[in-house]
Amino acid sequence: MTCPACRFPAHTQFASPDLVGAIVEGGLDPADDPGWADSGAASPAEYARWAGHLCGMTCLRMALGAGAPSLFALRDGALAYDAYTEDAEGVIKGLVYAPFARYAAEVHGLDAVVHRELTPAGILDLVDGGRTVMASVHYGIRHPDRPAPGRGGHLVLVTSRTADGAGVHFHNPSGTTARTRTAALPVPVFEQFFAGRGVSLPAPAQA
């Protein structure tokens, strides 16, 4: 049987998947990513400033499937809806769920629903009903064997239950290896990183 997770491309929020670990854990300046132009950014400096904030746009890009706009084209669209904001010091704030949902619906035709209170059981119900979930988790979920350092602050795209029904498949935009980019975890482990909120989107048709 085809894995439901395989309907989705496994994009990363950094242009070079093999450099994600070096960037997020090794201190590599994203501006030194040779693939930066593939993101649609206007310059290495713009790419370096924004790429670490674009987990939500990466989830959207995965949900849109083949032919999706570039990462920074999606960012530009979200900015037009105030789904990202900047404070007086230029610190990037986001992703703001309600304007993001409007953007996804009005520009991309996706029935996006904000879930301000969401349980792991609720995630399973949504994926059983044919939806995907942009779930707020701690980025430490890429190391599920370690104690969770917190909950929330990062978005992953939950795509389906695992074959045994007791876990979730998800795509992690900041996964440092193939296994953590297209991951599966038992629900109790996933829950340790999960902040209890997210945005659901319709799943693409089976290829």
C-alpha positions in Angstrom: 0.0 0.0 0.0 1.3 3.5 -0.8 2.2 5.5 2.2 -0.2 8.5 2.4 2.7 10.7 3.4 4.3 10.1 0.0 1.6 12.2 -1.7 3.5 15.2 -0.5 6.9 16.6 -1.5 9.2 16.8 1.5 10.4 20.4 1.1 12.7 22.1 3.6 12.6 25.8 4.6 16.3 26.1 3.6 17.1 25.7 0.0 19.8 23.0 0.3 18.4 20.0 2.3 21.9 18.6 3.0 22.8 21.9 4.7 19.8 22.1 7.1 21.7 20.5 9.9 24.7 22.7 9.5 22.5 25.8 9.5 20.1 25.0 12.4 22.6 23.1 14.6 26.1 23.9 13.3 26.0 27.7 13.1 26.4 27.9 9.3 25.2 31.3 8.1 22.2 30.7 5.8 23.6 33.4 3.4 26.3 30.8 2.6 23.7 28.3 1.3 24.6 28.0 -2.4 21.0 27.2 -3.3 19.6 30.3 -1.9 18.3 31.6 -5.2 16.1 28.5 -5.7 14.0 29.8 -2.8 12.9 32.8 -4.8 14.6 35.2 -2.4 16.0 38.5 -3.9 19.4 38.2 -2.3 21.5 36.0 0.1 20.8 38.5 2.8 17.0 38.4 2.4 17.2 34.6 2.3 19.3 34.5 5.5 17.0 36.8 7.3 13.7 35.1 6.5 14.3 31.3 5.8 14.4 30.4 9.5 10.9 31.9 9.9 9.3 30.1 6.9 8.3 26.7 8.3 4.6 27.6 7.8 5.2 28.6 4.1 7.1 25.4 3.6 4.1 23.5 5.0 1.8 25.4 2.6 4.2 24.7 -0.3 4.1 20.9 0.5 0.3 21.0 0.8 0.0 22.7 -2.6 2.0 19.9 -4.2 3.5 19.9 -7.6 3.6 23.3 -9.2 3.5 25.2 -6.0 5.0 28.7 -6.0 8.5 29.3 -4.7 9.0 29.6 -0.9 9.5 33.4 -1.1 6.6 33.9 -3.5 4.4 32.3 -0.8 6.1 34.6 1.8 5.3 37.6 -0.3 1.6 36.6 -0.6 1.4 36.0 3.2 3.0 39.4 3.9 0.3 41.0 1.8 -2.3 39.5 4.2 -0.3 40.5 7.3 0.3 36.9 8.2 3.8 38.0 9.1 4.6 41.3 10.8 7.7 43.0 12.0 8.1 45.0 15.2 9.8 48.4 15.6 13.2 46.8 15.8 12.6 44.7 12.6 12.1 41.4 14.4 9.9 39.1 12.3 6.7 38.0 14.0 4.5 35.2 12.7 3.0 33.1 11.5 -0.4 34.7 12.4 -3.0 32.0 11.8 -6.2 33.9 10.9 -4.7 36.1 8.1 -2.7 33.1 6.9 -6.0 31.1 6.6 -7.5 33.9 4.6 -4.5 34.0 2.3 -4.6 30.2 1.8 -8.3 30.4 1.0 -8.5 33.5 -1.2 -5.2 33.1 -3.1 -4.7 29.3 -3.3 -8.3 28.0 -3.0 -7.6 26.0 0.2 -10.3 25.5 2.8 -7.9 26.5 5.7 -9.3 26.2 9.2 -7.6 27.6 12.3 -7.7 25.4 15.4 -6.8 27.4 18.4 -7.4 24.4 20.7 -6.4 21.0 19.2 -5.7 17.7 20.8 -3.7 14.8 19.4 -7.0 12.9 19.0 -8.3 15.9 17.1 -5.4 15.7 14.7 -6.2 12.1 14.1 -9.8 12.9 13.4 -8.8 15.6 10.9 -6.4 13.3 9.0 -9.0 10.5 9.1 -11.4 13.0 7.5 -9.0 13.7 4.6 -7.3 16.8 5.9 -3.7 17.7 6.7 -2.6 19.6 9.8 0.0 22.3 10.2 0.7 21.5 13.8 2.6 23.8 16.2 5.5 21.8 17.8 8.9 22.5 19.2 11.7 22.3 16.7 13.3 19.8 19.0 11.0 17.2 17.5 13.8 16.3 15.1 15.4 14.6 18.1 12.4 12.6 19.6 14.7 10.4 21.6 15.6 13.5 23.8 13.4 15.1 26.4 11.2 17.8 24.8 12.6 21.2 25.5 9.3 22.9 25.1 6.1 23.0 23.0 5.3 25.1 19.9 7.2 27.7 17.9 7.6 25.6 14.8 5.2 24.1 12.3 5.2 20.6 10.8 2.7 19.1 8.3 0.9 16.1 9.7 -0.2 14.0 6.7 -1.7 10.7 8.0 -1.8 8.1 10.7 0.8 5.4 10.8 -0.1 2.0 9.6 -0.8 0.7 13.1 -3.1 3.7 13.7 -1.2 4.7 16.8 1.1 7.4 15.4 1.3 10.2 12.9 3.3 10.7 9.7 4.6 14.3 9.3 6.9 16.4 7.2 9.3 18.6 9.1 10.6 21.7 7.2 13.7 21.8 9.5 14.4 18.1 9.5 18.1 17.5 9.3 18.0 14.1 7.7 15.7 12.3 5.3 14.2 10.4 8.3 13.4 13.5 10.2 12.1 15.4 7.2 9.6 12.6 6.4 9.0 11.4 10.0 6.7 9.1 12.0 6.1 9.2 15.7 3.8 7.5 18.2 1.2 10.0 19.4 2.4 10.1 23.0 5.9 11.1 21.8 4.5 13.7 19.3 2.3 15.1 22.1 5.4 16.0 24.2 6.4 18.6 21.6 2.9 19.7 20.5 1.4 23.0 21.6 -2.2 22.2 21.1 -2.9 24.4 18.1 -2.6 24.5 14.3 -4.3 25.0 11.0 -5.9 22.2 8.9 -5.9 22.1 5.1 -7.5 19.8 2.6 -5.3 16.9 1.5 -4.4 16.7 -2.2 -6.1 14.0 -4.2 -4.4 10.6 -4.3 -2.0 10.5 -7.3 
